[in-house]
Amino acid sequence: MSFVEWRDKGMIVNLMTKSLVWMGKGDIQLLDREISHPDTGELLIQVKACAICGSDLRIKSHGNSRVSAGRTMGHEVSGVIIELGANVKGFSIGESVAIGADIPCGQCSYCLAGHANNCKQNLAMGYQFDGGFSRYLLVPAVVVNNGPIHKLNGKVDHSLACLAEPLACCINGYEVAFAEFLKPKNVLIFGAGPIGLMLGKMAPFYNIDQLTFVESNENRRQAAQKIFPKAKCFDFHQPDLLSQLADVQAEGFALIFTACSDIATHALALKQLAIRGVLNLFGGLPAGAAKLEIDSNFIHYREALVTGSHGSTPAQHGRALELIQSGKVDLRDLMTHAFPLSRAVEAFAAAASGDAIKVIITPDV
């Protein structure tokens, strides 16, 4: 149904749309949903692209305490504004926008301190609010007023623009790590999926000139080597992995990211830290995963830092979009698969297979 067909002789009717809905652990379904017209302060967009995140795969399989059954998934979104609610300022019908995940309340102590991704309410698109695996998305007023929503300049494809959300998370990861460490020259990244490769692409912006990847999937190792010809890429299951890493950095690595949801990589990463090194536990683990054991003396005597990073701020989302739109960060080589919304379940299977890097769903097809 087109937007023009949405109104019938001046009578307001709600729009029916296809949406990918989480129904319970292991159960996602493409369903017909009703989308209402935007209320005061809200926007309605026609979704043009929504990418699958690793956290979407975890929600699909394991659920999430912030996601209730019946929720439309997806938080890496771009689209075109087709209707404005009352009192919306700064946006116009026909403008293209990219939307991120984390929604600050704008009032708690963390938001006021500039750490909106740590907002006490912890709201997010595709979690407490319906997300972008749908033909249409109603954008809440709190997102319009406080959240990660930024205009496109018209020079970038929507499928690239939606990747501002994960790229912003990578910016946040570096900023958290650099809060304590001054100038690392090497980085070890566990996982060569979308986030791991994006972290690699951001490394030059922080004057890091040596990349090392550890990845168990051969296809992804090959992709990392192609994208970063000078990087070292190792198989996590290689028997001599520890000696291989020692050959690269005998004294350990200055900066390490775990861009994967595997507790075994977290444990190994901790042991690879250099003196005054920083370990960022980037990839979250599903509920019920094994716990990480830490040798506190190892941390103490090395003056090492173990930290984490969660999501991103609206400002970081804006910077990520600018990097994409300016061409300073080229993510086209990460976009390996695209599916129409009608094949969304198949798209999730591809994303989970390890054969894909970044999977984009294009609901307008």
C-alpha positions as a Markdown table, in Angstrom:
| # | Residue | x | y | z |
|---|---|---|---|---|
| 1 | Met | 0.0 | 0.0 | 0.0 |
| 2 | Ser | 1.4 | 3.4 | -0.9 |
| 3 | Phe | 1.3 | 6.4 | 1.4 |
| 4 | Val | -1.2 | 8.1 | -0.9 |
| 5 | Glu | -3.6 | 5.2 | -0.6 |
| 6 | Trp | -3.3 | 5.4 | 3.2 |
| 7 | Arg | -6.0 | 8.1 | 3.4 |
| 8 | Asp | -9.6 | 7.5 | 2.2 |
| 9 | Lys | -11.5 | 10.7 | 1.5 |
| 10 | Gly | -9.9 | 12.5 | 4.4 |
| 11 | Met | -10.6 | 9.7 | 6.9 |
| 12 | Ile | -7.5 | 8.7 | 8.9 |
| 13 | Val | -6.9 | 4.9 | 8.7 |
| 14 | Asn | -4.0 | 3.0 | 10.1 |
| 15 | Leu | -1.5 | 1.3 | 7.8 |
| 16 | Met | -0.9 | -2.4 | 7.7 |
| 17 | Thr | 2.7 | -3.5 | 7.3 |
| 18 | Lys | 4.8 | -6.6 | 7.3 |
| 19 | Ser | 7.1 | -6.8 | 10.3 |
| 20 | Leu | 9.6 | -9.4 | 11.6 |
| 21 | Val | 8.4 | -10.2 | 15.1 |
| 22 | Trp | 10.2 | -12.0 | 18.0 |
| 23 | Met | 7.6 | -14.4 | 19.5 |
| 24 | Gly | 9.9 | -16.3 | 21.9 |
| 25 | Lys | 13.2 | -18.1 | 22.1 |
| 26 | Gly | 14.1 | -19.4 | 18.7 |
| 27 | Asp | 10.8 | -18.1 | 17.1 |
| 28 | Ile | 10.7 | -15.1 | 14.7 |
| 29 | Gln | 7.8 | -14.6 | 12.4 |
| 30 | Leu | 6.9 | -12.3 | 9.5 |
| 31 | Leu | 3.5 | -10.9 | 10.5 |
| 32 | Asp | 1.0 | -8.3 | 9.4 |
| 33 | Arg | 1.1 | -5.4 | 11.9 |
| 34 | Glu | -0.8 | -2.2 | 12.2 |
| 35 | Ile | 1.1 | 1.1 | 12.3 |
| 36 | Ser | -0.7 | 4.2 | 13.5 |
| 37 | His | -0.2 | 7.7 | 12.4 |
| 38 | Pro | 2.4 | 9.6 | 14.3 |
| 39 | Asp | 1.3 | 11.3 | 17.5 |
| 40 | Thr | 2.7 | 14.6 | 18.9 |
| 41 | Gly | 6.4 | 14.7 | 18.5 |
| 42 | Glu | 6.7 | 11.4 | 16.5 |
| 43 | Leu | 7.8 | 10.6 | 13.0 |
| 44 | Leu | 6.7 | 7.9 | 10.6 |
| 45 | Ile | 9.4 | 6.6 | 8.2 |
| 46 | Gln | 9.3 | 4.2 | 5.3 |
| 47 | Val | 12.2 | 1.9 | 6.1 |
| 48 | Lys | 14.8 | 1.5 | 3.3 |
| 49 | Ala | 17.3 | -0.7 | 5.0 |
| 50 | Cys | 17.8 | -2.4 | 8.4 |
| 51 | Ala | 20.9 | -4.5 | 9.1 |
| 52 | Ile | 21.1 | -7.6 | 11.2 |
| 53 | Cys | 23.3 | -7.2 | 14.4 |
| 54 | Gly | 24.9 | -9.9 | 16.4 |
| 55 | Ser | 22.6 | -8.9 | 19.3 |
| 56 | Asp | 19.6 | -9.6 | 17.0 |
| 57 | Leu | 20.9 | -13.2 | 16.6 |
| 58 | Arg | 21.2 | -13.5 | 20.4 |
| 59 | Ile | 17.7 | -12.1 | 21.0 |
| 60 | Lys | 16.3 | -14.5 | 18.4 |
| 61 | Ser | 17.9 | -17.5 | 20.1 |
| 62 | His | 18.0 | -16.6 | 23.7 |
| 63 | Gly | 15.7 | -13.7 | 24.2 |
| 64 | Asn | 16.4 | -10.5 | 26.2 |
| 65 | Ser | 15.0 | -9.1 | 29.4 |
| 66 | Arg | 14.2 | -5.9 | 27.6 |
| 67 | Val | 12.4 | -7.6 | 24.7 |
| 68 | Ser | 8.9 | -8.9 | 25.1 |
| 69 | Ala | 7.1 | -11.3 | 22.8 |
| 70 | Gly | 5.5 | -9.5 | 19.9 |
| 71 | Arg | 8.2 | -7.0 | 19.5 |
| 72 | Thr | 9.3 | -6.0 | 16.0 |
| 73 | Met | 13.1 | -6.4 | 15.9 |
| 74 | Gly | 15.9 | -4.3 | 14.3 |
| 75 | His | 17.9 | -1.3 | 15.4 |
| 76 | Glu | 20.3 | -0.5 | 12.5 |
| 77 | Val | 17.9 | 1.5 | 10.5 |
| 78 | Ser | 17.7 | 4.0 | 7.7 |
| 79 | Gly | 14.6 | 5.3 | 5.8 |
| 80 | Val | 12.6 | 8.2 | 4.5 |
| 81 | Ile | 10.2 | 10.4 | 6.5 |
| 82 | Ile | 6.7 | 10.1 | 5.2 |
| 83 | Glu | 4.6 | 11.8 | 8.0 |
| 84 | Leu | 5.3 | 14.2 | 10.8 |
| 85 | Gly | 3.4 | 14.4 | 14.1 |
| 86 | Ala | 2.4 | 17.7 | 15.6 |
| 87 | Asn | 5.2 | 19.9 | 17.0 |
| 88 | Val | 8.0 | 18.1 | 15.3 |
| 89 | Lys | 10.8 | 20.6 | 14.6 |
| 90 | Gly | 13.9 | 20.2 | 12.4 |
| 91 | Phe | 12.6 | 17.4 | 10.1 |
| 92 | Ser | 10.6 | 17.4 | 6.9 |
| 93 | Ile | 8.6 | 14.9 | 4.9 |
| 94 | Gly | 10.8 | 13.3 | 2.2 |
| 95 | Glu | 14.1 | 13.6 | 4.2 |
| 96 | Ser | 16.2 | 10.5 | 4.6 |
| 97 | Val | 17.4 | 9.6 | 8.1 |
| 98 | Ala | 19.6 | 7.0 | 9.9 |
| 99 | Ile | 18.5 | 5.8 | 13.3 |
| 100 | Gly | 20.5 | 4.1 | 16.0 |
| 101 | Ala | 19.6 | 1.9 | 18.9 |
| 102 | Asp | 20.2 | 3.5 | 22.3 |
| 103 | Ile | 17.7 | 6.1 | 23.5 |
| 104 | Pro | 18.7 | 8.5 | 26.2 |
| 105 | Cys | 16.1 | 9.9 | 28.6 |
| 106 | Gly | 18.1 | 13.1 | 28.7 |
| 107 | Gln | 17.5 | 13.6 | 32.4 |
| 108 | Cys | 19.3 | 11.0 | 34.5 |
| 109 | Ser | 22.8 | 11.6 | 35.8 |
| 110 | Tyr | 24.5 | 9.5 | 33.1 |
| 111 | Cys | 22.7 | 11.4 | 30.3 |
| 112 | Leu | 23.6 | 14.7 | 31.8 |
| 113 | Ala | 27.2 | 13.7 | 32.1 |
| 114 | Gly | 27.3 | 12.8 | 28.4 |
| 115 | His | 27.1 | 9.1 | 28.8 |
| 116 | Ala | 23.7 | 8.6 | 27.2 |
| 117 | Asn | 24.4 | 5.0 | 26.2 |
| 118 | Asn | 24.5 | 4.3 | 30.0 |
| 119 | Cys | 21.1 | 5.9 | 30.6 |
| 120 | Lys | 19.4 | 4.5 | 33.6 |
| 121 | Gln | 16.3 | 3.7 | 31.6 |
| 122 | Asn | 18.3 | 1.7 | 29.0 |
| 123 | Leu | 15.8 | 2.1 | 26.2 |
| 124 | Ala | 16.5 | 1.0 | 22.7 |
| 125 | Met | 14.9 | 0.6 | 19.3 |
| 126 | Gly | 14.0 | -3.0 | 18.6 |
| 127 | Tyr | 14.0 | -3.7 | 22.4 |
| 128 | Gln | 11.3 | -1.7 | 24.3 |
| 129 | Phe | 10.2 | 0.0 | 21.1 |
| 130 | Asp | 9.4 | -1.6 | 17.7 |
| 131 | Gly | 12.4 | -1.7 | 15.4 |
| 132 | Gly | 13.2 | -1.5 | 11.7 |
| 133 | Phe | 12.6 | -5.0 | 10.3 |
| 134 | Ser | 9.4 | -3.6 | 8.9 |
| 135 | Arg | 8.2 | -1.6 | 5.9 |
| 136 | Tyr | 7.2 | 1.3 | 8.1 |
| 137 | Leu | 8.6 | 2.4 | 11.5 |
| 138 | Leu | 6.9 | 4.8 | 14.0 |
| 139 | Val | 9.7 | 6.8 | 15.6 |
| 140 | Pro | 8.8 | 7.7 | 19.2 |
| 141 | Ala | 9.1 | 11.3 | 20.4 |
| 142 | Val | 11.9 | 10.5 | 22.8 |
| 143 | Val | 14.0 | 9.4 | 19.9 |
| 144 | Val | 13.1 | 12.5 | 17.8 |
| 145 | Asn | 14.0 | 14.7 | 20.8 |
| 146 | Asn | 16.9 | 13.0 | 22.4 |
| 147 | Gly | 18.0 | 10.0 | 20.4 |
| 148 | Pro | 20.3 | 8.9 | 17.6 |
| 149 | Ile | 18.5 | 10.2 | 14.5 |
| 150 | His | 20.4 | 12.0 | 11.9 |
| 151 | Lys | 19.7 | 13.2 | 8.4 |
| 152 | Leu | 21.4 | 11.8 | 5.3 |
| 153 | Asn | 23.2 | 14.2 | 2.9 |
| 154 | Gly | 21.7 | 12.5 | -0.2 |
| 155 | Lys | 25.1 | 11.1 | -1.3 |
| 156 | Val | 25.1 | 7.8 | 0.5 |
| 157 | Asp | 23.0 | 4.7 | 0.0 |
| 158 | His | 20.5 | 3.8 | 2.7 |
| 159 | Ser | 22.1 | 0.3 | 3.1 |
| 160 | Leu | 25.4 | 2.0 | 4.1 |
| 161 | Ala | 23.7 | 4.7 | 6.2 |
| 162 | Cys | 22.1 | 2.1 | 8.4 |
| 163 | Leu | 25.6 | 0.9 | 9.4 |
| 164 | Ala | 26.1 | 4.1 | 11.3 |
| 165 | Glu | 24.7 | 2.4 | 14.4 |
| 166 | Pro | 27.3 | -0.4 | 14.6 |
| 167 | Leu | 30.1 | 1.9 | 13.6 |
| 168 | Ala | 29.1 | 4.3 | 16.4 |
| 169 | Cys | 29.4 | 1.4 | 18.8 |
| 170 | Cys | 33.0 | 0.9 | 17.6 |
| 171 | Ile | 33.7 | 4.6 | 18.1 |
| 172 | Asn | 32.4 | 4.2 | 21.7 |
| 173 | Gly | 34.6 | 1.1 | 22.2 |
| 174 | Tyr | 37.7 | 3.1 | 21.3 |
| 175 | Glu | 36.7 | 6.1 | 23.3 |
| 176 | Val | 36.1 | 3.9 | 26.4 |
| 177 | Ala | 39.5 | 2.2 | 26.0 |
| 178 | Phe | 41.4 | 5.4 | 25.3 |
| 179 | Ala | 40.0 | 7.0 | 28.5 |
| 180 | Glu | 42.8 | 5.2 | 30.3 |
| 181 | Phe | 45.4 | 4.2 | 27.8 |
| 182 | Leu | 47.4 | 6.9 | 26.0 |
| 183 | Lys | 48.7 | 5.8 | 22.6 |
| 184 | Pro | 48.6 | 2.1 | 21.8 |
| 185 | Lys | 50.2 | 1.1 | 18.4 |
| 186 | Asn | 48.8 | -2.4 | 18.2 |
| 187 | Val | 45.4 | -3.9 | 18.6 |
| 188 | Leu | 44.3 | -7.5 | 18.9 |
| 189 | Ile | 40.7 | -8.2 | 17.8 |
| 190 | Phe | 39.0 | -11.5 | 18.6 |
| 191 | Gly | 36.3 | -12.0 | 15.9 |
| 192 | Ala | 36.4 | -10.9 | 12.3 |
| 193 | Gly | 32.7 | -10.5 | 11.9 |
| 194 | Pro | 31.1 | -7.1 | 11.1 |
| 195 | Ile | 32.1 | -5.5 | 14.4 |
| 196 | Gly | 35.6 | -6.8 | 14.4 |
| 197 | Leu | 36.2 | -5.6 | 10.9 |
| 198 | Met | 34.7 | -2.2 | 11.7 |
| 199 | Leu | 37.0 | -1.9 | 14.7 |
| 200 | Gly | 39.8 | -2.6 | 12.3 |
| 201 | Lys | 38.7 | 0.1 | 9.9 |
| 202 | Met | 38.5 | 2.6 | 12.8 |
| 203 | Ala | 42.1 | 1.8 | 14.0 |
| 204 | Pro | 43.9 | 4.3 | 11.7 |
| 205 | Phe | 41.8 | 7.1 | 13.2 |
| 206 | Tyr | 43.5 | 6.3 | 16.6 |
| 207 | Asn | 47.0 | 6.1 | 15.0 |
| 208 | Ile | 47.1 | 2.3 | 15.4 |
| 209 | Asp | 49.2 | 0.8 | 12.7 |
| 210 | Gln | 49.2 | -3.0 | 13.6 |
| 211 | Leu | 46.2 | -5.2 | 13.4 |
| 212 | Thr | 45.9 | -8.8 | 14.5 |
| 213 | Phe | 42.7 | -10.8 | 14.2 |
| 214 | Val | 41.8 | -14.1 | 15.8 |
| 215 | Glu | 38.8 | -15.8 | 14.1 |
| 216 | Ser | 37.7 | -19.4 | 14.0 |
| 217 | Asn | 35.7 | -19.1 | 10.7 |
| 218 | Glu | 38.0 | -19.5 | 7.6 |
| 219 | Asn | 35.7 | -17.3 | 5.4 |
| 220 | Arg | 35.9 | -14.4 | 7.8 |
| 221 | Arg | 39.7 | -14.8 | 8.2 |
| 222 | Gln | 40.0 | -14.6 | 4.4 |
| 223 | Ala | 37.8 | -11.5 | 4.3 |
| 224 | Ala | 39.9 | -9.8 | 7.0 |
| 225 | Gln | 43.1 | -10.6 | 5.2 |
| 226 | Lys | 41.7 | -9.2 | 2.0 |
| 227 | Ile | 40.4 | -6.0 | 3.6 |
| 228 | Phe | 43.6 | -5.6 | 5.7 |
| 229 | Pro | 46.5 | -7.1 | 3.7 |
| 230 | Lys | 49.1 | -6.1 | 6.3 |
| 231 | Ala | 47.1 | -7.6 | 9.2 |
| 232 | Lys | 48.0 | -10.9 | 11.0 |
| 233 | Cys | 45.0 | -13.3 | 11.0 |
| 234 | Phe | 45.0 | -16.4 | 13.1 |
| 235 | Asp | 42.7 | -19.4 | 13.7 |
| 236 | Phe | 41.4 | -19.5 | 17.2 |
| 237 | His | 41.6 | -23.3 | 17.1 |
| 238 | Gln | 45.2 | -23.5 | 15.8 |
| 239 | Pro | 47.2 | -25.5 | 18.4 |
| 240 | Asp | 50.1 | -23.1 | 18.3 |
| 241 | Leu | 48.0 | -19.9 | 18.6 |
| 242 | Leu | 49.7 | -18.7 | 21.7 |
| 243 | Ser | 53.2 | -18.9 | 20.1 |
| 244 | Gln | 51.8 | -17.2 | 17.0 |
| 245 | Leu | 50.5 | -14.3 | 19.1 |
| 246 | Ala | 53.8 | -14.2 | 21.0 |
| 247 | Asp | 55.6 | -13.8 | 17.6 |
| 248 | Val | 53.5 | -10.7 | 16.9 |
| 249 | Gln | 53.8 | -9.2 | 20.3 |
| 250 | Ala | 56.1 | -11.0 | 22.8 |
| 251 | Glu | 55.1 | -8.6 | 25.6 |
| 252 | Gly | 51.4 | -8.7 | 25.0 |
| 253 | Phe | 49.0 | -6.4 | 23.2 |
| 254 | Ala | 48.4 | -2.8 | 24.2 |
| 255 | Leu | 44.7 | -2.9 | 23.2 |
| 256 | Ile | 42.4 | -5.9 | 22.8 |
| 257 | Phe | 38.8 | -6.1 | 21.7 |
| 258 | Thr | 36.6 | -9.2 | 22.1 |
| 259 | Ala | 34.2 | -8.6 | 19.2 |
| 260 | Cys | 32.5 | -12.0 | 19.6 |
| 261 | Ser | 30.2 | -13.7 | 22.1 |
| 262 | Asp | 32.5 | -16.5 | 23.2 |
| 263 | Ile | 33.7 | -16.8 | 26.8 |
| 264 | Ala | 36.8 | -18.8 | 25.7 |
| 265 | Thr | 38.0 | -15.8 | 23.6 |
| 266 | His | 37.4 | -13.5 | 26.6 |
| 267 | Ala | 39.6 | -15.7 | 28.8 |
| 268 | Leu | 42.4 | -15.9 | 26.2 |
| 269 | Ala | 42.2 | -12.2 | 25.6 |
| 270 | Leu | 42.8 | -11.4 | 29.2 |
| 271 | Lys | 46.1 | -13.4 | 29.1 |
| 272 | Gln | 47.4 | -11.4 | 26.1 |
| 273 | Leu | 47.4 | -8.0 | 27.8 |
| 274 | Ala | 50.6 | -6.0 | 27.8 |
| 275 | Ile | 51.7 | -3.9 | 30.8 |
| 276 | Arg | 49.2 | -1.1 | 31.0 |
| 277 | Gly | 47.2 | -2.7 | 28.3 |
| 278 | Val | 43.4 | -2.3 | 27.9 |
| 279 | Leu | 41.0 | -5.2 | 27.3 |
| 280 | Asn | 37.6 | -4.1 | 26.1 |
| 281 | Leu | 35.0 | -6.9 | 26.5 |
| 282 | Phe | 33.0 | -5.6 | 23.5 |
| 283 | Gly | 30.8 | -8.6 | 22.6 |
| 284 | Gly | 28.1 | -9.4 | 25.1 |
| 285 | Leu | 27.3 | -13.0 | 26.1 |
| 286 | Pro | 23.9 | -14.6 | 26.2 |
| 287 | Ala | 22.2 | -15.1 | 29.6 |
| 288 | Gly | 23.5 | -18.2 | 31.4 |
| 289 | Ala | 26.9 | -18.1 | 29.7 |
| 290 | Ala | 29.9 | -19.3 | 31.8 |
| 291 | Lys | 31.6 | -16.6 | 33.9 |
| 292 | Leu | 35.1 | -15.2 | 33.3 |
| 293 | Glu | 37.7 | -16.0 | 35.9 |
| 294 | Ile | 40.2 | -13.2 | 36.5 |
| 295 | Asp | 43.7 | -13.4 | 38.1 |
| 296 | Ser | 43.6 | -10.2 | 40.1 |
| 297 | Asn | 47.4 | -10.2 | 40.6 |
| 298 | Phe | 47.8 | -10.3 | 36.8 |
| 299 | Ile | 45.8 | -7.1 | 36.6 |
| 300 | His | 47.4 | -5.5 | 39.6 |
| 301 | Tyr | 51.1 | -6.0 | 38.6 |
| 302 | Arg | 50.5 | -5.1 | 35.0 |
| 303 | Glu | 48.4 | -2.1 | 35.8 |
| 304 | Ala | 46.1 | -3.4 | 33.1 |
| 305 | Leu | 42.5 | -2.3 | 32.5 |
| 306 | Val | 39.6 | -4.5 | 31.8 |
| 307 | Thr | 36.6 | -2.6 | 30.7 |
| 308 | Gly | 33.5 | -3.0 | 28.5 |
| 309 | Ser | 31.6 | -0.8 | 26.1 |
| 310 | His | 27.8 | -0.8 | 25.5 |
| 311 | Gly | 26.1 | 0.8 | 22.6 |
| 312 | Ser | 26.8 | 4.4 | 21.7 |
| 313 | Thr | 25.6 | 7.9 | 22.2 |
| 314 | Pro | 23.6 | 10.0 | 19.7 |
| 315 | Ala | 26.7 | 12.2 | 19.2 |
| 316 | Gln | 28.8 | 9.1 | 18.3 |
| 317 | His | 26.0 | 8.0 | 15.9 |
| 318 | Gly | 26.3 | 11.4 | 14.2 |
| 319 | Arg | 30.0 | 11.1 | 13.9 |
| 320 | Ala | 29.8 | 7.6 | 12.5 |
| 321 | Leu | 27.3 | 8.7 | 9.9 |
| 322 | Glu | 29.6 | 11.6 | 8.9 |
| 323 | Leu | 32.5 | 9.2 | 8.4 |
| 324 | Ile | 30.3 | 7.0 | 6.2 |
| 325 | Gln | 28.8 | 9.9 | 4.2 |
| 326 | Ser | 32.2 | 11.5 | 3.7 |
| 327 | Gly | 33.8 | 8.3 | 2.5 |
| 328 | Lys | 36.4 | 8.4 | 5.2 |
| 329 | Val | 35.2 | 4.9 | 6.3 |
| 330 | Asp | 34.2 | 2.6 | 3.5 |
| 331 | Leu | 32.0 | -0.2 | 4.7 |
| 332 | Arg | 30.9 | -1.5 | 1.3 |
| 333 | Asp | 33.2 | -4.5 | 1.5 |
| 334 | Leu | 31.4 | -5.7 | 4.6 |
| 335 | Met | 27.9 | -5.8 | 3.0 |
| 336 | Thr | 28.0 | -9.4 | 1.7 |
| 337 | His | 24.3 | -10.3 | 1.6 |
| 338 | Ala | 21.0 | -8.5 | 1.1 |
| 339 | Phe | 17.5 | -9.9 | 1.4 |
| 340 | Pro | 14.0 | -8.4 | 0.9 |
| 341 | Leu | 11.8 | -8.4 | 4.0 |
| 342 | Ser | 9.8 | -11.3 | 2.6 |
| 343 | Arg | 12.9 | -13.5 | 3.1 |
| 344 | Ala | 13.8 | -12.1 | 6.6 |
| 345 | Val | 13.9 | -15.5 | 8.3 |
| 346 | Glu | 16.3 | -16.7 | 5.6 |
| 347 | Ala | 18.4 | -13.5 | 6.1 |
| 348 | Phe | 18.8 | -14.4 | 9.8 |
| 349 | Ala | 19.9 | -17.9 | 8.9 |
| 350 | Ala | 22.5 | -16.4 | 6.6 |
| 351 | Ala | 23.7 | -14.0 | 9.3 |
| 352 | Ala | 24.1 | -16.9 | 11.8 |
| 353 | Ser | 25.8 | -19.2 | 9.3 |
| 354 | Gly | 29.2 | -17.5 | 9.5 |
| 355 | Asp | 29.3 | -17.3 | 5.7 |
| 356 | Ala | 28.1 | -13.7 | 5.7 |
| 357 | Ile | 29.6 | -10.6 | 7.1 |
| 358 | Lys | 26.9 | -8.0 | 7.1 |
| 359 | Val | 23.4 | -8.9 | 6.1 |
| 360 | Ile | 21.0 | -6.1 | 5.1 |
| 361 | Ile | 17.2 | -6.4 | 4.9 |
| 362 | Thr | 15.6 | -4.0 | 2.5 |
| 363 | Pro | 11.9 | -3.8 | 3.4 |
| 364 | Asp | 10.9 | -1.7 | 0.4 |
| 365 | Val | 11.7 | -4.5 | -2.0 |
